[in-house]
Amino acid sequence: MAEDSDLEKTEPASGRRIEQAREKGQVARSRELTTVTALLAAGGGLMVMGDGMMDHLRAMMRNAFTLSRQDAFDTTQMFAHLYQHSFDILMTFMPFMGLMLIVTVASSILISGWLFSVEALVPDFSRLDPLKGVKRVISWGGVVEMFKAVFKAGLIGGVAFWVLWKDVDGIIALASQPLEPGLSHLVGLVGFTFMAVSASMLLIVAIDVPYQLWNHAKQLKMTKEEVRQESRETEGDPHVKARIRQLQREAARRRMMSEVPKADVIVTNPTHYSVALRYQEKKMGAPQVVAKGAGLLALRIRELGEENQVPVLEAPSLARALFRHAELGQEIPARLYTAVAEVLAYVYQLRQYRTYGGKQPDAPQSLPVPPELDFVREAV
């Protein structure tokens, strides 16, 4: 059961999955939105610019067919007239074509933004497979498209019938009207019907756009195994990362332990914590922590120090304060200067005793450690 749930696409698409889909040209698109906006723009453009374009066309037709006798029998003028009038026609329709181009492009990027994908231009011959084509037709998406086409045909047909039936008397009267008024009435009727039908398709757009967004998100959903695999690819295998961290900790521990023989003193708790300190008067502003550890690591630091004849001092409160508030490789906190100074003074006296003999120094018993730095006292 767990394996089945891992193979079900229940997880939303990750940002990387969405970006990969965009690179392949797979984004949410609504053909209905593009169609409706293009139709409405065409109808509105003709209503606004139609009279001007017709006037220009009438003038061009009048000029095109008005020829002098000399031009009519001069075959060399044919291509010159054809080029000139073709250019005039192009310039007449240029504003309308520009409007259609802008509206079509804007509507196509309205949902998912601008996208240019080279991969989408690569031929996909698998689409020529008849079996896959049949599967697409009988799939859930094919059924939705079929119902959408039926609904669209019924809606457009119903609106067109309602508009024409509403003005049925005017349509019948067209037969008895003079040419000019009749053409004007017919153009107005066709234009109104066209705009009404185009506007009715906004209902289809209102349904299709949310559906396309939902369907696109559904197609990009991921299984739990895919999410885990992507996480491993982007962030690395958790087991490998854990092993790397372990190796890094071991390397850092080895480096730390190599500094223990160079320490001046090891302060212990006596067995729970161990902190190794080193001080070089000409190189350091204050004593530094070269090694520290708790539990077995603390015991190993103490043993390694004893093997290398590093003085070991049992000072529980100072050991706890250094372990918690002093960072490895950094100088000790200023509030512990006095206590550590007493320890170092004892260490220097001990070196003198071991080198020249004399009276053995007494280990400091009560070090001035601020109570708030001793976390055992804080816990109490």
C-alpha positions as CSV (number, residue, x, y, z in Angstrom):
1,M,0.0,0.0,0.0
2,A,2.8,2.4,0.8
3,E,4.5,1.7,-2.6
4,D,1.1,2.4,-4.3
5,S,0.8,5.7,-2.5
6,D,4.3,6.7,-3.5
7,L,3.5,6.1,-7.2
8,E,0.3,8.2,-7.1
9,K,0.7,11.8,-8.3
10,T,-0.6,13.5,-5.2
11,E,2.1,16.2,-4.7
12,P,2.0,19.7,-6.3
13,A,4.6,20.4,-8.9
14,S,7.9,21.9,-7.6
15,G,9.4,25.0,-8.9
16,R,12.0,23.0,-10.8
17,R,9.3,20.8,-12.4
18,I,7.4,23.9,-13.6
19,E,10.6,25.5,-15.0
20,Q,11.4,22.3,-16.9
21,A,7.9,22.2,-18.3
22,R,8.3,25.8,-19.5
23,E,11.6,25.0,-21.2
24,K,9.7,22.3,-23.1
25,G,6.9,24.7,-24.0
26,Q,4.4,23.1,-21.7
27,V,2.3,25.9,-20.1
28,A,-1.3,26.5,-19.6
29,R,-3.0,27.9,-22.7
30,S,-6.6,28.7,-23.5
31,R,-7.4,28.6,-27.2
32,E,-10.9,29.9,-26.4
33,L,-9.4,33.0,-24.8
34,T,-7.3,33.7,-27.9
35,T,-10.2,33.1,-30.3
36,V,-12.7,35.3,-28.4
37,T,-10.3,38.2,-27.9
38,A,-9.3,38.1,-31.6
39,L,-13.0,38.0,-32.7
40,L,-13.9,40.9,-30.4
41,A,-10.9,42.9,-31.5
42,A,-11.8,42.2,-35.2
43,G,-15.4,43.3,-34.6
44,G,-14.4,46.4,-32.7
45,G,-11.7,47.3,-35.2
46,L,-14.1,47.0,-38.1
47,M,-16.6,49.2,-36.3
48,V,-14.0,51.9,-35.6
49,M,-11.9,51.7,-38.7
50,G,-14.3,50.1,-41.2
51,D,-15.7,53.4,-42.7
52,G,-12.2,54.8,-43.2
53,M,-10.9,51.6,-44.9
54,M,-14.0,51.5,-47.2
55,D,-13.4,55.1,-48.2
56,H,-9.8,54.3,-49.0
57,L,-10.7,51.2,-51.0
58,R,-13.3,53.1,-53.0
59,A,-10.7,55.8,-53.9
60,M,-8.1,53.2,-54.8
61,M,-10.6,51.3,-57.0
62,R,-11.6,54.5,-58.7
63,N,-8.0,55.4,-59.4
64,A,-7.1,51.9,-60.4
65,F,-9.7,51.7,-63.1
66,T,-9.3,55.3,-64.3
67,L,-6.8,55.0,-67.1
68,S,-5.8,57.3,-69.9
69,R,-5.8,55.9,-73.4
70,Q,-2.0,56.0,-73.4
71,D,-1.7,54.0,-70.2
72,A,-4.3,51.5,-71.3
73,F,-2.2,50.5,-74.3
74,D,1.2,50.8,-72.5
75,T,2.0,47.3,-71.1
76,T,5.0,48.6,-69.2
77,Q,2.7,50.5,-66.9
78,M,0.9,47.4,-65.7
79,F,3.3,46.3,-63.1
80,A,3.9,49.8,-61.9
81,H,0.2,50.3,-61.3
82,L,-0.1,46.9,-59.7
83,Y,2.8,47.6,-57.3
84,Q,1.4,51.0,-56.3
85,H,-2.1,49.9,-55.7
86,S,-1.0,46.7,-53.8
87,F,1.1,48.9,-51.5
88,D,-1.9,51.3,-51.0
89,I,-4.1,48.3,-50.0
90,L,-1.4,47.0,-47.6
91,M,-1.1,50.4,-45.9
92,T,-4.9,50.7,-45.7
93,F,-5.2,47.4,-43.8
94,M,-2.0,47.8,-41.8
95,P,-3.6,49.4,-38.7
96,F,-6.2,46.7,-38.6
97,M,-3.6,43.9,-39.0
98,G,-1.4,45.5,-36.4
99,L,-4.4,45.6,-33.9
100,M,-5.1,41.9,-34.6
101,L,-1.4,41.0,-34.1
102,I,-1.1,42.8,-30.8
103,V,-4.4,41.4,-29.4
104,T,-3.6,37.8,-30.5
105,V,-0.1,37.9,-29.0
106,A,-1.3,39.6,-25.8
107,S,-4.1,37.1,-25.3
108,S,-1.8,34.1,-25.8
109,I,0.6,35.2,-23.1
110,L,-2.1,36.5,-20.7
111,I,-2.3,33.3,-18.6
112,S,1.3,32.0,-18.5
113,G,3.4,34.9,-19.7
114,W,5.9,35.2,-22.5
115,L,7.5,31.9,-23.5
116,F,9.9,31.0,-26.4
117,S,11.0,27.4,-26.3
118,V,13.3,25.8,-28.9
119,E,12.3,22.3,-27.7
120,A,8.7,23.0,-28.7
121,L,9.8,23.5,-32.3
122,V,11.5,20.1,-32.5
123,P,9.3,17.6,-34.5
124,D,7.7,15.0,-32.3
125,F,7.0,12.0,-34.5
126,S,5.4,10.1,-31.7
127,R,2.3,12.3,-32.3
128,L,1.9,10.4,-35.6
129,D,1.3,7.2,-33.8
130,P,-2.4,6.3,-34.5
131,L,-2.7,4.4,-31.2
132,K,-1.6,7.4,-29.2
133,G,-4.0,9.6,-31.2
134,V,-6.9,7.3,-30.4
135,K,-5.9,7.4,-26.7
136,R,-5.9,11.2,-26.8
137,V,-9.4,11.2,-28.3
138,I,-10.9,8.9,-25.8
139,S,-9.1,10.3,-22.9
140,W,-10.6,12.6,-20.2
141,G,-9.2,15.6,-22.0
142,G,-10.8,14.5,-25.3
143,V,-14.2,14.0,-23.6
144,V,-13.9,17.5,-22.1
145,E,-13.0,19.0,-25.5
146,M,-16.0,17.2,-27.1
147,F,-18.5,18.5,-24.5
148,K,-16.9,22.0,-24.9
149,A,-17.3,21.9,-28.7
150,V,-21.0,20.8,-28.3
151,F,-21.7,23.5,-25.7
152,K,-19.9,26.1,-27.9
153,A,-21.9,25.2,-31.0
154,G,-25.2,25.3,-29.0
155,L,-24.3,28.6,-27.4
156,I,-23.3,30.3,-30.7
157,G,-26.2,28.9,-32.6
158,G,-28.6,29.9,-29.9
159,V,-27.3,33.5,-29.6
160,A,-27.3,33.9,-33.4
161,F,-30.8,32.6,-33.7
162,W,-32.0,34.9,-30.9
163,V,-30.4,38.0,-32.6
164,L,-31.8,37.1,-36.0
165,W,-35.3,36.2,-34.7
166,K,-35.4,39.4,-32.8
167,D,-35.0,41.4,-36.0
168,V,-36.9,39.0,-38.3
169,D,-39.2,41.8,-39.6
170,G,-36.2,43.9,-40.6
171,I,-34.6,41.0,-42.4
172,I,-37.8,40.4,-44.4
173,A,-38.0,44.1,-45.2
174,L,-34.5,44.0,-46.7
175,A,-36.0,42.7,-49.9
176,S,-38.1,45.8,-50.5
177,Q,-35.5,48.4,-49.5
178,P,-33.4,50.4,-51.9
179,L,-29.8,49.2,-52.4
180,E,-27.9,51.8,-50.3
181,P,-30.2,51.7,-47.2
182,G,-30.5,47.9,-47.6
183,L,-26.8,47.4,-47.6
184,S,-26.4,49.7,-44.6
185,H,-29.1,47.8,-42.7
186,L,-27.5,44.4,-43.6
187,V,-24.0,45.5,-42.6
188,G,-25.3,46.7,-39.2
189,L,-27.3,43.5,-38.7
190,V,-24.3,41.3,-39.5
191,G,-22.0,43.4,-37.3
192,F,-24.4,43.3,-34.3
193,T,-24.8,39.5,-34.7
194,F,-21.1,39.0,-34.9
195,M,-20.4,41.0,-31.8
196,A,-23.2,39.3,-29.9
197,V,-22.0,35.9,-30.8
198,S,-18.4,36.8,-29.9
199,A,-19.4,38.3,-26.6
200,S,-21.4,35.2,-25.7
201,M,-18.2,33.1,-26.0
202,L,-16.9,35.0,-22.9
203,L,-18.9,32.5,-20.9
204,I,-16.9,29.7,-22.5
205,V,-13.7,31.6,-21.7
206,A,-14.8,32.0,-18.1
207,I,-15.0,28.2,-17.9
208,D,-12.1,27.2,-20.0
209,V,-9.4,29.4,-18.4
210,P,-9.8,28.0,-14.9
211,Y,-10.0,24.5,-16.3
212,Q,-6.8,24.8,-18.3
213,L,-5.0,26.1,-15.3
214,W,-6.3,23.3,-13.1
215,N,-5.6,20.7,-15.8
216,H,-2.0,22.0,-16.4
217,A,-1.3,21.8,-12.6
218,K,-2.8,18.3,-12.5
219,Q,-0.6,17.1,-15.4
220,L,2.5,18.4,-13.6
221,K,1.7,16.8,-10.3
222,M,4.5,14.6,-8.9
223,T,4.6,11.3,-7.0
224,K,6.2,11.2,-3.6
225,E,9.1,9.2,-5.1
226,E,9.6,11.9,-7.7
227,V,9.8,14.6,-5.0
228,R,12.4,12.6,-3.1
229,Q,14.4,11.9,-6.3
230,E,14.3,15.6,-7.2
231,S,15.4,16.5,-3.6
232,R,18.3,14.1,-4.0
233,E,19.3,15.6,-7.3
234,T,19.1,19.2,-6.2
235,E,20.3,19.0,-2.6
236,G,22.2,15.7,-2.7
237,D,21.5,12.2,-1.2
238,P,20.7,12.6,2.5
239,H,22.8,9.5,3.2
240,V,25.8,10.9,1.3
241,K,25.4,14.3,3.0
242,A,25.3,12.6,6.4
243,R,28.4,10.7,5.5
244,I,30.2,13.9,4.3
245,R,29.2,15.6,7.6
246,Q,30.5,12.7,9.6
247,L,33.8,12.7,7.7
248,Q,34.1,16.5,8.2
249,R,33.5,16.1,11.9
250,E,36.1,13.4,12.1
251,A,38.6,15.5,10.2
252,A,37.9,18.5,12.5
253,R,38.3,16.3,15.5
254,R,41.6,15.0,14.3
255,R,42.8,18.5,13.7
256,M,41.6,19.5,17.2
257,M,43.3,16.5,18.8
258,S,46.6,17.3,17.1
259,E,46.6,20.6,19.0
260,V,46.2,19.0,22.4
261,P,50.0,18.3,22.8
262,K,50.7,21.9,22.1
263,A,48.4,23.2,24.9
264,D,49.6,24.8,28.1
265,V,46.9,23.3,30.3
266,I,43.8,21.2,30.2
267,V,40.9,22.2,32.5
268,T,38.6,19.4,33.4
269,N,35.3,18.8,35.2
270,P,37.0,16.3,36.0
271,T,35.6,13.7,33.5
272,H,32.5,15.3,32.0
273,Y,34.3,18.2,30.2
274,S,37.8,19.0,29.1
275,V,39.1,22.2,27.6
276,A,42.6,22.7,26.4
277,L,44.1,26.2,26.6
278,R,47.1,27.7,24.9
279,Y,48.7,31.2,25.3
280,Q,51.6,32.8,23.5
281,E,52.3,36.2,24.9
282,K,53.7,37.7,21.7
283,K,51.2,36.3,19.3
284,M,47.9,36.2,21.2
285,G,46.0,38.9,22.9
286,A,44.4,36.3,25.3
287,P,44.5,32.6,25.8
288,Q,42.8,30.5,23.2
289,V,40.8,27.3,23.3
290,V,42.6,24.7,21.1
291,A,40.4,21.7,22.0
292,K,37.3,20.9,24.0
293,G,35.0,18.0,24.4
294,A,32.4,16.2,26.5
295,G,32.1,12.6,27.6
296,L,34.4,10.2,25.9
297,L,36.0,13.0,23.9
298,A,36.8,14.8,27.1
299,L,38.4,11.7,28.5
300,R,40.5,11.3,25.3
301,I,41.7,14.9,25.5
302,R,42.8,14.3,29.1
303,E,44.6,11.1,28.3
304,L,46.3,12.6,25.3
305,G,47.4,15.6,27.4
306,E,48.8,13.3,30.1
307,E,50.7,11.3,27.5
308,N,52.3,14.5,26.3
309,Q,52.9,15.9,29.9
310,V,50.4,18.7,29.5
311,P,49.3,19.8,33.0
312,V,45.7,18.8,33.8
313,L,43.8,20.9,36.3
314,E,40.4,19.9,37.8
315,A,38.3,23.0,38.0
316,P,34.7,22.1,37.4
317,S,33.1,25.5,37.3
318,L,35.8,26.9,35.0
319,A,35.7,23.9,32.7
320,R,31.9,24.2,32.3
321,A,32.1,27.9,31.7
322,L,34.9,27.5,29.1
323,F,33.1,24.6,27.4
324,R,29.9,26.6,27.0
325,H,31.1,30.2,26.3
326,A,34.5,29.8,24.6
327,E,34.6,28.9,20.9
328,L,37.1,26.5,19.5
329,G,40.1,28.3,18.0
330,Q,38.9,31.6,19.6
331,E,40.1,33.6,22.6
332,I,38.4,33.1,25.9
333,P,35.7,35.5,27.0
334,A,37.0,38.6,28.8
335,R,35.0,37.8,32.0
336,L,37.1,34.6,32.4
337,Y,40.5,36.4,32.1
338,T,41.1,36.5,35.9
339,A,40.3,32.8,36.4
340,V,42.4,31.7,33.5
341,A,45.2,34.0,34.6
342,E,45.4,32.2,37.9
343,V,45.4,28.8,36.1
344,L,48.3,29.9,33.8
345,A,50.2,31.3,36.8
346,Y,49.9,27.9,38.4
347,V,51.1,26.2,35.2
348,Y,54.2,28.5,35.0
349,Q,55.0,27.7,38.6
350,L,54.5,24.0,37.9
351,R,57.0,24.3,35.0
352,Q,59.5,26.0,37.2
353,Y,59.1,23.2,39.8
354,R,59.6,20.5,37.3
355,T,62.6,22.2,35.8
356,Y,64.5,23.5,38.8
357,G,62.8,21.7,41.7
358,G,61.9,23.4,45.0
359,K,58.5,23.6,46.6
360,Q,55.6,22.2,44.5
361,P,52.9,24.8,43.9
362,D,49.4,24.3,45.1
363,A,46.6,24.0,42.5
364,P,44.1,26.9,42.7
365,Q,41.0,25.8,44.6
366,S,38.5,28.6,44.2
367,L,38.6,30.3,40.9
368,P,36.7,33.6,40.3
369,V,34.2,32.3,37.7
370,P,31.1,34.5,37.3
371,P,28.1,32.5,38.5
372,E,26.1,33.3,35.4
373,L,28.7,31.7,33.1
374,D,28.5,28.4,35.0
375,F,25.5,26.7,33.3
376,V,25.1,24.1,36.1
377,R,24.4,27.1,38.5
378,E,22.1,28.6,35.8
379,A,20.1,25.3,35.7
380,V,19.8,25.4,39.5
